[in-house]
Amino acid sequence: MNASNSAFKAIADPARREILRLLRNGEMTAGDLAEQFDMSKPTMSHHFSVLAEADLITRRREGQTIWYGLNTTVLQDVLSWMMDLAGADTKGRKK
């Protein structure tokens, strides 16, 4: 699967979009993110994996703690592609 397909698959799920929204303000631990959802740990882990495979989030380990953050470069590329698709320039105006 190419990068744009995996990114669109990743953002198709509302829970994954919410994870991305929560990470807008900075890195969060897996536990902090999981507290925001009524889901099992394996389900949350799956969502994190899909987002990481699409390169939409970064993850780093500090001891037993996993920290997640936004990969803003990839998100900007996806948003730019969507704007092109919608026929808008980079400032959001119609071409």
N, C-alpha and C positions, 0 to 999 in steps of 0.2 A: 504494500500500500504506500503511495507516495505521501509526502509530508502534508500537502493541503488536504488530501482525503482523510488522513488520520486526525488532522486538526478539526475538520468539520464533523467527523464522527465524535470526537471528544466533546465539542461544544453543543452537540445535538441533545445531550442529556441535561435537564434542568439542575440536577444536583451538581454536576461538574461546572456548569455556568456559575452556580452559587459559590463553589469553591474558588473559582477565579475571581469573583467579585470580592470575597472575603480577603483574598491575598493582595488586593489593590493597595492596601495600606501598609504592606510589608510582610516579611516572613512570619509564618506561624508554625507551631509544632503540629505534628499529626494529631496529637491528643486534643489540642485546642480546636483544630478544625473539626474533629469528630464530635466534639461536644455540641456543635451547632446543628447536628443532624440526628434524626431518630433512625439510625441504621446500625447494622452489625459491623464489627471491625473488619471482617473479610470483605463486606460490600464497600466500605470506605477505602480499603486497601486497593480494591479493583478500580475504583474511580481515580485514585492517585496514580495507579499504574497506567491507565488509559491517557490521563493528562500528561504524564511524564513521557510515554511513548510518542505522543504527538509533539513533544518538546515545548508544551505550553507552560510547564512548571519546571522548576529546578528542585533538586532535593540534595540535602547534605546531612550527614550524620555527625552528631556530637555525643559521644558515648552511646547511651541507649536511646537518645532522642533524635528523631528525624525532623528536620526543618524543611518546609516547603516555601517556595517563592515563585513569583511570576517570571516567566522568561519573556520580557517585554519585547525583545527583538522579534520573536516569532509571532507574538500577538499583533505587533504593528504590521508585519507582513500580511497576516490574514485579514486584518481590517483594511489595509490598502487594497488587497485583491477584491474584497467585498465592495469597496467604494468604486473601484473600476467597473465591477460587474453592474453596479447600480447606475453607472454613468455619471458619477460625481467626481470632481477634481479633489485634490488632497485637502482642500479647505471645506469640503462638504457641499460645494455648489454644483449644480447640474452643469454638465459640459455642453 
